[in-house]
Amino acid sequence: MQRSEPAPDTSNFSVRRGEPLVVVDHVEKHYGQFHALKDVSLSVDRGEVVVVIGPSGSGKSTLCRTINRLETFTSGSIRIDGDELPKEGKALAALRADVGMVFQSFNLFAHLTVLDNVTLGPIKVKRQSKADAERAARVLLERSASPSRRRSCPVSSPAASSSASPSPARSR
């Protein structure tokens, strides 16, 4: 794992000083006889960016899906902002509204700009104003882009399409 310096807090979680935002403690996950996660423990501080790197099949996606409760785990515990990860119901729906993940085979809406793609969730799910969502998205996009990418791919450019055929894209 590579870690960066903590950045300003942009989450909607309550502030609990001194404890990590995410704590994974001795988590195990089995798919039948296959042992996908073996005694995984980690903590992520508020505002910290963590990159999980490993070969195909090493459990990276399973770990991310487990933290968002898209996968159940066999043993161990996961806490988000000091609270045990909810198993189901409204508490889980609320967690998923605050915890985002990008899947390996993600698809952007080609007719929207990068900024519009990033703000779509907060506006639709969290009912944020467009101005608030754009402000937060610009901070996150700035943090995630390398200096060379920032110059070549402004947030107002149309989203790239993974398709070989041309698709309409809105420009600004």
QUIZINOR-V315393 format. One record per residue. OMEGA is omega in degrees with one decimal (999 if undefined). D_LAST is the distance of its C-alpha to the last C-alpha in whole Angstrom. Layout:
omega:OMEGA d_last:D_LAST
omega:OMEGA d_last:D_LAST
This chain:
omega:174.1 d_last:37
omega:-177.9 d_last:35
omega:175.9 d_last:34
omega:176.0 d_last:32
omega:177.7 d_last:33
omega:178.9 d_last:32
omega:178.4 d_last:29
omega:-177.8 d_last:29
omega:175.9 d_last:29
omega:-178.1 d_last:26
omega:176.8 d_last:28
omega:-179.7 d_last:29
omega:174.1 d_last:33
omega:-177.3 d_last:36
omega:175.2 d_last:37
omega:-176.0 d_last:40
omega:171.6 d_last:41
omega:177.3 d_last:43
omega:-178.6 d_last:42
omega:177.6 d_last:39
omega:179.7 d_last:37
omega:175.8 d_last:37
omega:174.7 d_last:41
omega:-172.2 d_last:42
omega:175.8 d_last:46
omega:-178.0 d_last:48
omega:176.8 d_last:46
omega:176.6 d_last:47
omega:176.8 d_last:46
omega:165.6 d_last:48
omega:-173.8 d_last:47
omega:178.8 d_last:50
omega:-177.8 d_last:52
omega:-178.5 d_last:49
omega:-173.3 d_last:48
omega:178.1 d_last:45
omega:-176.8 d_last:44
omega:174.0 d_last:48
omega:-178.5 d_last:48
omega:175.0 d_last:45
omega:175.6 d_last:44
omega:173.3 d_last:41
omega:-179.6 d_last:40
omega:179.0 d_last:36
omega:177.9 d_last:36
omega:178.4 d_last:34
omega:-179.3 d_last:31
omega:176.0 d_last:32
omega:-179.0 d_last:30
omega:177.3 d_last:32
omega:178.1 d_last:32
omega:-176.2 d_last:34
omega:176.7 d_last:35
omega:-178.8 d_last:38
omega:176.5 d_last:39
omega:178.7 d_last:38
omega:-177.1 d_last:40
omega:175.0 d_last:41
omega:-178.4 d_last:40
omega:-179.4 d_last:36
omega:178.3 d_last:34
omega:177.6 d_last:38
omega:-179.7 d_last:38
omega:179.2 d_last:34
omega:178.8 d_last:35
omega:179.3 d_last:38
omega:178.8 d_last:36
omega:178.5 d_last:34
omega:170.0 d_last:37
omega:173.1 d_last:36
omega:172.0 d_last:39
omega:177.5 d_last:42
omega:-173.7 d_last:44
omega:179.9 d_last:48
omega:-177.2 d_last:49
omega:179.6 d_last:48
omega:175.8 d_last:46
omega:177.2 d_last:42
omega:175.9 d_last:41
omega:-179.9 d_last:38
omega:175.5 d_last:38
omega:-177.6 d_last:42
omega:175.9 d_last:42
omega:178.7 d_last:43
omega:-179.0 d_last:41
omega:-178.1 d_last:41
omega:-177.3 d_last:43
omega:172.4 d_last:41
omega:-175.3 d_last:40
omega:179.4 d_last:38
omega:178.0 d_last:38
omega:177.5 d_last:37
omega:178.2 d_last:34
omega:177.3 d_last:33
omega:-177.9 d_last:33
omega:175.6 d_last:31
omega:-179.0 d_last:29
omega:-177.6 d_last:29
omega:-179.8 d_last:29
omega:174.4 d_last:26
omega:177.4 d_last:27
omega:-178.6 d_last:25
omega:-179.4 d_last:27
omega:179.8 d_last:28
omega:-178.3 d_last:26
omega:176.2 d_last:23
omega:174.2 d_last:21
omega:173.5 d_last:17
omega:-173.7 d_last:15
omega:-179.3 d_last:14
omega:178.6 d_last:11
omega:174.6 d_last:10
omega:176.3 d_last:8
omega:-179.8 d_last:11
omega:178.9 d_last:11
omega:177.2 d_last:11
omega:-177.0 d_last:14
omega:-177.2 d_last:16
omega:-176.9 d_last:16
omega:-179.9 d_last:17
omega:-180.0 d_last:20
omega:-179.7 d_last:21
omega:-176.2 d_last:19
omega:-174.3 d_last:21
omega:-176.0 d_last:24
omega:-179.8 d_last:25
omega:176.4 d_last:24
omega:173.8 d_last:22
omega:-179.9 d_last:20
omega:-178.9 d_last:16
omega:179.1 d_last:16
omega:-179.8 d_last:19
omega:179.8 d_last:18
omega:178.5 d_last:15
omega:179.6 d_last:17
omega:-179.3 d_last:19
omega:179.5 d_last:17
omega:177.0 d_last:16
omega:-179.1 d_last:19
omega:179.0 d_last:20
omega:177.7 d_last:17
omega:178.9 d_last:19
omega:-172.7 d_last:22
omega:-175.9 d_last:22
omega:174.4 d_last:20
omega:179.9 d_last:22
omega:-179.8 d_last:22
omega:178.1 d_last:21
omega:-179.5 d_last:19
omega:-179.6 d_last:17
omega:-172.8 d_last:16
omega:-175.0 d_last:15
omega:179.5 d_last:13
omega:-175.8 d_last:11
omega:-179.4 d_last:10
omega:178.9 d_last:6
omega:179.2 d_last:7
omega:179.0 d_last:8
omega:177.8 d_last:12
omega:177.9 d_last:15
omega:178.9 d_last:17
omega:-178.7 d_last:21
omega:178.2 d_last:22
omega:-179.8 d_last:23
omega:-179.1 d_last:22
omega:177.1 d_last:18
omega:-178.9 d_last:16
omega:177.8 d_last:13
omega:-179.1 d_last:10
omega:176.3 d_last:7
omega:-179.5 d_last:4
omega:999 d_last:0
